[in-house]
Amino acid sequence: MAAKPAGKILIPTDFSHESMVGLAVGLRRACESDVALLVVYVLETHWYDVDGLAYSIGALTDANWVQARKQLDELCEVLRDTGIRVVPILRQGNVAEEIVKAADAYGVDLILMSSQGDTEHSVGQTTRRVLDTASCEVWSVKGRLPVRQRARGAVTRKTPIPSSN
């Protein structure tokens, strides 16, 4: 049974090879139906409490923000060249939490993310948190296999990724 086409697909990226595989699957999905891709990059910040004072490790500087915006815009421009609608989203905070918040804020139908889990059927910590907390569908694809194979054997929540056959 094929899943209904999603109107908005949110695809997190960290600009790694693995996240590009997720983008490739999303791009294929967007080309098959009339959907918009929302590409989100989260600049992660870690907060620590030391003697009652909050300290931020990895706090953003203007240069961090400008560089992240530039990378995200360049990636989205390449995706737009395919003719699909692309929305770049830049956020700051905990990666899993910000992915879920962005999905809720933009009314996303599907989160499609790459996972860096240790085995073929496991997912990474961030993907697990998104799977557990998102209110929309979440598809997770592995970054180690070719896209065609990965799309057929994806770890999913609720709905399998349809094969291209």
C-alpha positions in Angstrom: 0.0 0.0 0.0 1.6 3.3 -1.0 1.6 6.2 1.4 -0.2 9.4 0.5 2.1 12.1 -0.8 3.3 14.5 1.9 2.8 18.3 1.3 5.8 19.3 3.3 8.9 17.2 4.0 11.4 18.4 6.6 14.9 17.1 6.1 17.5 17.8 8.7 21.1 18.2 7.6 24.5 18.5 9.2 26.1 18.7 5.7 27.6 15.2 6.2 27.6 12.5 3.5 25.0 10.6 5.6 22.6 13.6 5.7 23.1 14.1 1.9 21.7 10.6 1.4 18.5 11.7 3.3 18.3 14.7 1.0 18.6 12.5 -2.0 15.7 10.3 -0.9 13.7 13.5 -0.1 14.5 15.0 -3.5 13.3 11.8 -5.2 10.1 12.0 -3.2 9.6 15.7 -4.0 10.1 15.1 -7.7 7.5 12.3 -7.7 4.8 14.5 -6.2 4.0 18.2 -5.5 5.8 18.7 -2.1 8.0 21.3 -0.6 11.3 20.4 1.0 12.1 22.2 4.2 15.8 21.8 4.9 16.8 22.4 8.5 20.2 22.9 10.0 20.5 23.2 13.8 23.5 25.0 15.3 23.8 23.0 18.5 24.4 24.6 21.9 25.2 22.8 25.1 24.3 24.3 28.5 26.0 23.2 31.7 25.2 24.2 35.3 28.3 25.0 37.3 27.8 26.2 40.9 24.3 27.5 40.0 25.5 29.4 36.9 24.6 28.4 33.4 27.5 28.2 30.9 27.1 27.6 27.2 29.6 25.5 25.3 29.5 26.0 21.6 27.7 29.3 21.9 27.1 31.0 18.6 29.0 33.9 17.3 27.9 36.0 14.4 30.5 34.3 12.3 29.1 30.8 13.2 25.6 32.0 12.2 26.8 33.6 8.9 28.8 30.5 7.9 25.9 28.2 8.7 23.4 30.4 6.8 25.8 30.5 3.8 26.2 26.7 3.7 22.4 26.1 4.1 21.6 28.7 1.4 24.1 27.2 -1.1 22.7 23.7 -0.5 19.1 24.9 -1.0 20.1 26.7 -4.2 21.4 23.5 -5.7 18.1 21.7 -4.7 16.0 24.6 -6.2 17.8 24.0 -9.5 15.8 20.8 -9.8 12.6 22.8 -9.9 11.2 21.8 -6.5 10.2 24.2 -3.7 12.8 24.5 -1.0 12.7 26.4 2.3 16.0 26.7 4.3 15.5 26.8 8.1 18.3 27.7 10.4 17.8 27.1 14.2 19.8 27.0 17.4 19.6 24.6 20.3 19.3 20.9 20.9 19.2 19.2 17.5 16.4 16.7 18.2 14.2 19.3 20.0 14.7 21.9 17.3 13.9 19.4 14.5 10.6 18.6 16.2 9.8 22.3 16.9 10.5 23.2 13.3 8.2 20.4 12.1 5.4 21.6 14.3 5.9 25.3 13.5 5.8 24.7 9.7 3.0 22.1 9.7 5.2 19.4 8.3 3.7 16.1 7.1 6.9 14.1 7.2 10.4 14.3 8.7 12.9 12.4 6.6 16.2 12.0 8.3 19.4 10.0 7.9 20.5 8.0 10.8 24.0 7.2 12.0 23.1 4.1 14.1 25.7 1.4 14.6 23.9 -1.4 12.8 21.6 -1.7 9.8 18.4 -1.7 12.0 19.4 0.7 14.7 19.1 4.4 14.7 21.3 7.1 16.2 20.4 9.0 19.4 19.1 12.1 17.7 17.0 10.1 15.3 15.6 8.0 18.2 14.6 11.2 20.1 12.9 12.6 16.9 11.1 9.3 16.3 9.9 9.3 20.0 8.7 12.9 20.1 7.5 14.0 16.7 3.8 14.4 16.1 4.1 13.7 12.3 5.5 10.7 10.4 9.3 10.2 10.6 11.3 8.1 8.1 14.8 7.2 8.8 17.3 6.1 6.1 20.7 4.8 6.5 23.7 6.6 5.0 25.8 3.6 4.3 23.9 1.9 1.5 23.1 3.2 -2.0 19.9 5.3 -2.0 17.9 2.7 -4.0 18.6 -0.1 -1.5 18.2 2.1 1.5 14.8 3.4 0.4 13.5 -0.1 0.3 14.9 -1.2 3.7 14.4 1.9 5.7 13.7 1.9 9.4 10.3 3.7 9.6 7.7 4.9 11.9 4.1 4.2 10.8 4.6 4.1 7.0 7.3 2.4 4.9 9.1 4.3 2.2 7.6 3.0 -1.1 9.9 1.3 -3.5 10.4 2.7 -6.9 9.2 -0.5 -8.6 
